[in-house]
Amino acid sequence: MLADNGFGTQDNSADFLLRIYQIKPEFRTATGGSGKVDVLNFIQLRDPNKLITFDIVNQNTPERLLTGADFDPESIQRAADGTYWVGEEFGPFLLHFDKDGVLIDAPIPLPNPYQTGQELRSPHNQLNAQNQVEPLVQQSGGFEGMALSKDGKFLYPLLEKPLKNADKKQLIISQFDIEKKAYTGKYYLFDLADKADAIGDFQLIDNETGIIIERDNAENTKANYKKLIWIKLGENGQAVQREDLVDLMDIQNPDSLYGAARDSDIGTGNPFTFPFFTIEDIVLEDAETITVLNDNNFPGSSGRNAKLADDNEIIKLKLSKKLY
């Protein structure tokens, strides 16, 4: 699992160390299970080889441990060689780490598919202090989901929100060649639903079909829009095909797997709901099983209970039809 940038902003996250965590959930099921999660290990992300060209919090230390004031990691894929690719939101950048968390390439910026030779940058991009480029990526609108093709050749980082100058509610999916460590120039568009404000994650099932989390910005209401969308990549520069797959606000829960509800908890019965502001992770377990996780934005979100800060929740779903 990948930790977010920390405490919500660059300004308050300078003491939050960026890490990849290995966790072991014991799911509560109809036949037992504690519902607890053990944290087994972690990998500390760092830049001892000084590949980052702008100043970071731990600029003058030997290990140069990375913090939430340096980057906002949102998505992760492990390549066939054991290295990690991270989709980052402040740049937005692609970050490439070895198996031990050492940065092995300089942060890779995002080309503007509509303007050759220009980068797409957010207002938080640290390179703007060296070379100003108009930030067309919205604040908190950089890379959010990032899929890996089944053949392991391509990454598909996906912006969380439309560009500032967009005339449609469309998000850019860019194609990145892992072997060449370069964007191919191909891109696709994801049409947001009328009720949606952003996406939360993107995973591919094979080389062209996948699942995107689509959501609104609401929380703690049964009227939330939170869905898993099946998509199929198509022609370069065109909108992908999309179909509703799962309504996360209407999940069958005949075995009451939430456990004992607390005072003011919502959506814990049957149907079960996932009423969180940011639902940001999909794990494809098999052809009919998906695991979904939220980012609890601790302590700022109260989607499950208006009186309490959210937990990180992990749910496993059996689909009504197989994905492949």
N, C-alpha and C positions, 0 to 999 in steps of 0.2 A: 504494500500500500504506500501511497505517496502523500506526505503531509503538504498542506497548502502553505501559503507564504507566512502564516502565523496568526496574527491578531487582527486581520482585516485590512490594514493599510501598510504602505512602505514605512510611514513615519513611526509606527508603534511596534514594528517587528524586527528591529535590529538585533535583539537578543534571542530570536527564535531560530534555532539551527535547522537547516533543511536536510531531511533524511528520507530514505526509503525504508519502510518497516516491513518486517515479516510477521504476520499475525496468524493465529489459529483460532477460528471461531468454532464453538460447539453449539450448533443450532438446536433450538427448542423444536421438537417434532411431536407428532402424535404419540410416539412410543418412548419419549424421554429426551434428555438433553438439557443442559443447564442454561443455555442462552448467554453464556459468558464468552469473552474473547481474551485470549492470551497473546501478549506481545512477546515474540520469541527472540527477535534480533533486529538490528538496524544497520544501514549503511549511511555514513555521513558524507554528504556531498561537499566537495572542496576543489580548490584550484591552486595547488602548490606550484604548478608550472607557469603560472601567470599568463594564461591565455586570454583572460578577460581584459579588454583594453580600457575600461573605465574603472574608477575607484570603487572598491567594495568595502564593507564594514571592517573586515579583517585584512585590510590591504597590506599591512606591513608585518604580518605574522608568517611564520614558515609554512603552516598548513593551509592558511587562507580558507578557513571554514566558511561555507556559504550560509547566508541568513535570509530571512524574509524581507529584509530591506534591499537585498541585492536582486532577488528573483522571486517570481510568483509561479511555482510549478503547479500545473493543473492536470497533466496527463502523462502517462508513462507507457513505454513498450520496451520489452527486452528482446533484442535481436538474436539471431542464431549464434552469433559469436559470443554471447553472454554479456555484451555491453548494453547500457540503458540509454534510450532516447527519451527526452523529457520535453513536452510542450509547455512553454512558459508564457505568461500573460503580459508582463510589463513591457516586453519588447515590441511585439511578441518575437521570441527567439525559439529555435530548437537548440537544446543542450545535449551534448553527447558525453556520457560518463563510462569509464571502465567498470568492471564488476565490483571494484572496491570503492566506487564513488568519486574517482579522480576525473576531472574534466579533461578530455583528450582532444577536443577541437574547440576553437574559439566559438562563441555564440553565433549561430547562423541566423541572419535576419530574413524577413519575409519579403520577397519581391511583390511589387504591385502588378497583378496580371493585366491591369488595364492601361498601364503606363510603363513602357520598357525603360529599364535603368533606374527606376524609382523604388524605394522601399515603402512598405506599409508599416507605420509606427503608431504606437499609442502615446498618450500624453506623458506616460511614465518612462518612456524609452530613454535610458541614460545616455545614449549616443547623441541625443539632441543637443546636449551641452557642447559637443565637439563639432557637430555638423547638423544644423537645424533642417528638419524635414517636417512639413505640415502633418500633424498627427491625424490621420483619417480613421484609425481604429479607435473606437469608443473607449473611454475609461472603463476598466473591467470588462472589456470586450475582445481581448486578445485570444490566444489559443486556449480552448477549454477541453474539447475532446480531441483525441488523436488515435486513428485506427492504424493497424498493421495488416497488410494483405497477407493472405494465407501462405503464399509462396515466399514471404519474407523479403520481398524486393522493394516494396514501397510503403512509406508512411503517408497518412492522409490527415494532417492537422487541420482542425476546423475552428474558425472564429466563433466566439460565443454569441456575438451580436452583429447586426448589420453595420457596415461602414457609416461614418457620419454623413457622407454625401449621397448615401444610397436612396434611390427613389422607390425601391421595393424592399419588403422585409425578407431579404435574402442573405444567407451566410456563405462565405467562401470556404470551400474545401480545396486545399492545395495538394498536389502530388509531389512527393520528395523521394528521390532515388537514393536508397541507403548505401549501395556500393559506391556510387559517384559522389555521395555526400553533397547533393545539389538538387535544387528544385528543377523539375522537368519542363515547367512552363504550362503544363496541363492543370486545369482547375475545374471544379464543379460548383454548383450552387444548390443550397438547401433552402426551400421556401418555408418560412415559418408559418404556422397556422395563425389565424386571426387572433386567437386567445393567447398565443405564446409570445414570450418576450426574449427567450434565449434558449440555448441548448446546454446540456450538462455533461454528456459523454458521447463517444462514437467508437464502436467496435465493429470490425468486419467479420462476417461469417465465412466468406471465401474471398476471392479476389475482386468481387464486384457488388455483393449484397452485404448489408450490415444493419446495425441498430443504432439509433440516435435517441438520447433522452431529450425530450422537448418539454419546456416548462414556462409557467408565468412567474411573476415576481412575488406572488402572494404566499402566505403561510397561515396555518391555524384556521383554515376554513374548509368545509367540505365542497365549496365551490371552486377550489383550486383547479388549474389545468396542469396536470402532470402525466405525461404519456411516454411510452416507448414506441418509436416509429421505425418500421422496417423500410429500408431504402435500397435502391439499386442505382449504382453509378451508370451513366450513359455517355453522351457525347461531350467532348471537351467544351467548356464554357456554357453548358446548358444545365438546367435544373434537374436534379435527380428524381427518379420515381419514388413516391412515398406512399405508405399505407399504415394506418393505425394498427399496432400490434397488441399493446397492453395499456389499459387505463389504470394508472397507479392510484387513482382515487376510488377504484371499485374492484378490489381484490377479494376473491373468495377465501374465507378463513373459517371453514366449518369446525376445525379443531381448536379454535381459540388460542392460537399459538403466541399471542402477545404476552400472555401471562396476566398477573394482577395489575389492573389499571390503577393509576394514581388519581387523586382528586384533580379534576379539570383536564385529564387526558382526553383527546378526541381520536376517533377513527381506529379504535383498538379491537372492535368487535367483528361481526360478519355482516356486511362487507368490511374489510380492513382498508385503511387508506394510508398513503405515504405523503402527508400534508406539509412537506418541507419546502422552504424557499429554494435551497440548492440541493438537488439530487444529482450527484456527479460521478457515479461509477457504475459500470456494467461489467460483469464477468460472465462469459459464455461458457457454461459448464458442459453442456452436451446439446443434442438436437432439440430437446424440449425443456431444458432447465437453465434459468438465468438467475444470477445473483445481482442484487441492486443495493447500493449504499448511498447514504446522504453525506454531505459535508455539513457538520453541525454549526459552522461559523461561530464557535464558542468564543465568548458567551453571548453573542449578539442575536441569535435566532431562537424563536420559541414556537416552532411549528406544531409539535406534538402537544404542548401544554403551554398555554398563554402565561402561566405563572412561573415557569421553570425554563432554564436554558436547555437547549436540545442535547440529547445524547447523539453519538454516532450510531445509527441503526443499520443492521445488515439483514436483508430478507432474501430468501430463496424462493423463486416462483416456478411452478410447473405450467408450461404453456398449453393452450388448448389445441395447438397444432405444431407439428415439428418444423424446425427451421431448415432442415436438409434431410 
